[in-house]
Structures are given as structure tokens and as C-alpha cells.
């Protein structure tokens, strides 16, 4: 089940992180002694969000339950690929593209390339080409930025060259953007000095992070509710959405009822029945609230970043 479409499509940016198995490099972290793969995913999600990416979809498979639970409160949506061992990188990309249909442009990145910079993403977003690929030292890197208009063509590709082959077959104009960021090339492997870079010069910068809540008589809408509603949109089921959002079923319903009481209108429309709690979907009022909250959250984050730079970096 997908979110309602509208003019938001014209301005939304999404990101797909392939973190399902060997294609996408999620298992590559097993060979590193001092790196937690979930910390690297957290870094990627945070970098995308700080660059203005509204929707982040993480395709999971290997260690999916543990990964989804540990990262549940970051605002990303998790798309579990149960047969990930038989899939390729292109399959993970298509899964993410199909979910992010409300976005006009979508980044794609394997999970083993987590050290790219926020500034690189912002530079890529200034380009108008249907496909933008960062280049450092003459080598192409990740993430790749793709116009959503190409995603159906990419999904129909049946050649043997993966996402690169699908992009080439589309005939779309591709801009190779030179960037001063070797993080677009560094993979999670010893030969790339990954752990040394991740803990040293490529260490994530200190930055402000503000938790935003809406309050009337009591707090009723914040990051947890936002994650829950995104999962309800995806799954059409409150029980499953609560599990993916890292909260109990009773906690999820408590959040929904509190929001509806404070707003005076339904946030989730449901038809009860069945062992999984029936079918549920976010109401039009709920979708509108999500859009307004996201807009306010972006404005607050930008203000906090500006003030942080004024106070901490005079």
C-alpha cells in the first residue's frame, strides 16, 4: 500500500540502500573486526536525511530482524527481501524504486559504500541530468542519482549487467560529476583502509539533531508516530507496522489513539478482523499531517544547523 500521490512528487527525493546480503555488500562487514554494520547504515540514513532526502528505503535480508529493530527509530522504511540470497543488486534497486513512487528523484547505494559526504549529495541534486554519478580520481562511485521516470524501464531490464546495464540500456543522459570526496569509492574492505578511514578522517561530523513533537494537551505526534504511519502505508497492517517500527502492538495503538484524540479526527482508517488485526491505511488527514510534519521538521533542522554553525564554528 502506498502513500497518496500529489504535487509532492514534484519535489520529493528518495534513497534506496541495498543492505540485504552479498550483492550490496552488507555481508562484507563480517570481515572487518571493529565495524558494526548497523552503525554504518545509521550513518548512511543520517547523511541522506541531512542532505534533504525525505524518504529512505532500506532493503534488508541478511540479519534483517536485528537490523530493522536497531534502526527502527531513524525514520527509514525497511523492505525485507526474504529470498535475498537468490537476488541481484538490480532486484534490490527495483524493490526500493517501486516503494518510492512518490519521489521524483531517487539515490541508490549499496550498504558497503557508507562514507560519502552530505555535500556530495547536495551537489548531485543541483544537476538536471536523468542520471548523475559521482566521480573521484576518474573512477565512478556511489550513490547514483536516478530520475524516477527511468525506474519502470530499469525494472523491465533483462540483460545480465545489473543496474549499470539497465541504465545504459535506457539511453538516458548520464552526467559524471567530479567530486572531492573519496568516500564515494571506499568500500567496506581491508584493502580500502575502510576501518582506518571510518574512524579517522572520514568520521562523521558533529551536528545538531532536534527531536520535534507536536503537542496539544499532551505530545501526540513525533518521530515514532511518523515511522509507524510510514510502515502502515507500506504494509496495510498495524500489527506488522508496529513490529517493523520497533514497538509493541499496544504501544502503536496508544500512539494512534492519542493522535486521534488530540486532533479530533481519524489518522488511521481500519477494518477490524483477522488474527493480524485487519486492514489499515493512513487517512487523508493522516497523510496531510505527515506532509506538514515533514515540512516543519526540515525547516527546524535547517535552522538548527545554521545556529549550530554560528555558535560552535564562529
N, C-alpha and C positions, 0 to 999 in steps of 0.2 A: 504494500500500500504506500502511495506516495503523497507528498505534500501537494496542496493545491498550487496550480501554476498561475502566474500573473506577470505583471510588469517587473517583478523582482528578478525574473530570469535574465533581464537585460543587463543586470549589474552584479549578479552573484558570481563568486568564484569558488570552485570546489577543489579538493585534493584527494587523490587516491593513494594510499600507502599499501604496497603489497607485502604483507607480513604473514604469509600462510605457510611457507616451507622453504625448500631449496630454491625454486625459482623465486626471486625476490630477496634471497639472502638471509632470511630470518634464522635459519639453522647455522649460518656462518658464525654466529656469535658463540656457538658451543666451543669453538677452537680458541677463543680468547679467554684468558684467565681472570681478568679484572674488569670485565664489562658486563653489565646487566642489560640484556636486550630490551627489557621494558623501559629502562631509563633512556635508551636511545629512541624508542618510539615516542616516549613522552617529550623528548627534545624536538623531534620532528613535528609533532602535533602543535607544540607551543610555537615553533618557528613559523609554521603556516598561519596560525591564528594571529600572531603579532604582525604578519605581513598583510593582514586584511582578508584572509581566506575564511569565508563564513562556514562552509561545510567540509568536514574532513571525514572520509570513509576509510576505515582500516580493514583490509581483507585478511582474516585470520584463518588458521588451520592448525598448524603445529602449536601445541600448548595453548590452544585458543581460550579455554575457560580461565586459566590463570592470568593470561594477558588481558582479557576483557575485564575481569574483576579488578585487577590492579590499576587499570586506566579508565575505569568507568566514569569517573567524575570530571574528565577533561573536556567533555563536550563533543567527542568524536562518536561516530556511529560505527558499529562493528558488523561486518558482513562475513559470516562464517562459511567457509568453503570446506565441507565435510570430506570431499574426495580430493583434497588438495594435492595428494601425492601423485595423482594422475594428470594434474593440470599444468599448464604453462603460464608464463608471465602474462601473455596476452589475455588468457582467461580471467586472471585477477583484475586486469585493467578493465575489461568489459563488465565484470561484476560491479565495479565501482562506478563506471560511466552510467550504467543502467539505473543505479540508485540516484545519482546526482543529476537527474534530468531537469532540475530547477536551476541549474547553473549554466552560464553562457561560456565559461572557460574553465578547464579542469587541469590541474597539475597531476602528473603521475610520477611516482618514485618508488623504487624498491627499498625495502627496510634496511638494507645494508649500506645505504648511502645517506647517513643522517646528519652529516656535518656541514651541509650547505648553509649559507648565511641568509638572514632576513633581507638584507639589502639586495642580494641576487634575485630573490623572488620579486621584490618591488621593481627592479629594473626590467625583468621579464614582462611584468604586467603593463609596462608602458609601451610595449611593442604590439603592432596590429596584425602581424602575420598569423595565419591559421595554426602554425606550429612554431614554437620558439624553443630552441635547445641551447643551454649554456655551454660555452666552450672555454676551456682554460688550457693554455700552452698548446693550442692546436688540437686538443682532444675534446670530443663531445662528452657531456656529463649529464647529471640528473639534478633536479627533476626536469621533466619535459612539460611544456605548457601546450595544451591542445584545445582548439575551438570545439565547442560541443556539437557544432554542425557536422563534424567529421566522425563522431562516435558511432553512428549507425554503419557507416562504411567500414570502419575499423572492426566492428563486431561481425561483419559479413566476410572478412578476410579468411581465406582458407589455405593460404600459402604456408611455407614452412619457415619463415623468417621472423616470426613473432611480431611484437609491436612495431619494431623498426620496419619490417616488411609491410605491415598494414599501412603505416604512414606513407611509405614510399609508393605503395600501390594506389593510394588515394589521389596522388598527383598534387597534393596541397603544397602551396608555397611554404617553405621552411626557412626561418631566419636563424642563423647561427650567431648567437650573441656572445662576444668575448666578455669574460668577467674576470675580475681579480679575486678569485675565490676557488682555491684548490679543493675546497670541501665538496664541490660538485663531482669530483673524481674519486675521492678517498673512500674505499670500501672497507668493510669490517673484516680485515685480514691482517696478519702479522707483516706481510711483505709491504703493505701500505703504511706501516708505522701507525696503525689506527689508534691503538690504546695510548701511545705517546702523544699523539695529536689531540685526541679527545680529552685528555686530562691536562693538556698544556695550552698551546696557542689556539686550539680550536674549542677550548672550553666555553660553554655557553656564558653569555654576558649576564651580569646582574641587571635585572629590570623590574619594574613595578608590576604587581598583579593585584587587581582590585576585585573583590567578590561583590557583585551587585545583587541586591534583593529589592523586591517591591513589597511595600508594607501598607496595610490599612489599619485594622485593629491588631493584626499580627502579621509577621512575614508570610507571604503566600506564593511568591514566585522568585526563583533564583536559578543558579546553575544546575542543581539537581533536578528541578522540575523541567528545565529545558532539555536535559538529556533524556528524561523519561518520555516527554512528548515526542521527541525525535524517534525514539525506539517504538513507541506506539504507532507512529506514522509508518515505520518500516514493517512492523510485524503484525499490526492489526489485533494485538492481544496484550492485555495489561499484565497478565502473569509473566509472559515471556519478556515483555519490555522491562519489568522490574528486575528480572534476573540479569538481563544484559546491562541494566543501569546500576547494578551492584547494590540493590536494596531489596528488602523483603516485600512480599505482596501487600502486607498490611501497611507498611510504610508508604508504598506507592499510592495506595488508595487514600491514605491520610493526606498526602500532598495534594491529590486531585480534589478531594472534598474541601480542603481548606481554601484552595484557589477558587473553587466554585462558590463557596460561601462568601468570600470577600468580594468577588466580582459580581455576584448576583446572577450568573448565567453559566451554562454548561461549558466546560473546557474539553471534555471528552464525551463523545456520544457512544453509547454502548447498547448492545442487545444481549441480555444475560442468557446463560445456559451453557451446558457442556463442562467437562472436567477442567478445561483451561480458562474458564471464566467468560466465555462468549466472545463475540466480535466487538472490537472497539476502534474508533477513529477519532482523530482530533477534530473538534468542531470548528466552524468558520471563525467563531470568536477566539478559539484557542490558537488558530493559525495567525490571526491578526495580532494577538498578544505576543506570540513568538517573534513575529517580524518587528514589532515595536521594541521588544526587549533587546533583540539583536542590535537594532539601530542605536538604542541608548547605550548598550554595552560597548559598541565601537567608539562612540563619542567619549565615553568615560575613559576607556583605555587610551585613546589618543591624548586626552587632557592629562591623564596620569603620567604618560610617557614624557610629555612636554614639561610638566612640572618637575619630574624626576631629573631631567637633563639640566633644568635651571638650578635645582638645589644641590644635586650631587656632582654635577660637572660644570661648575661656573667657569 
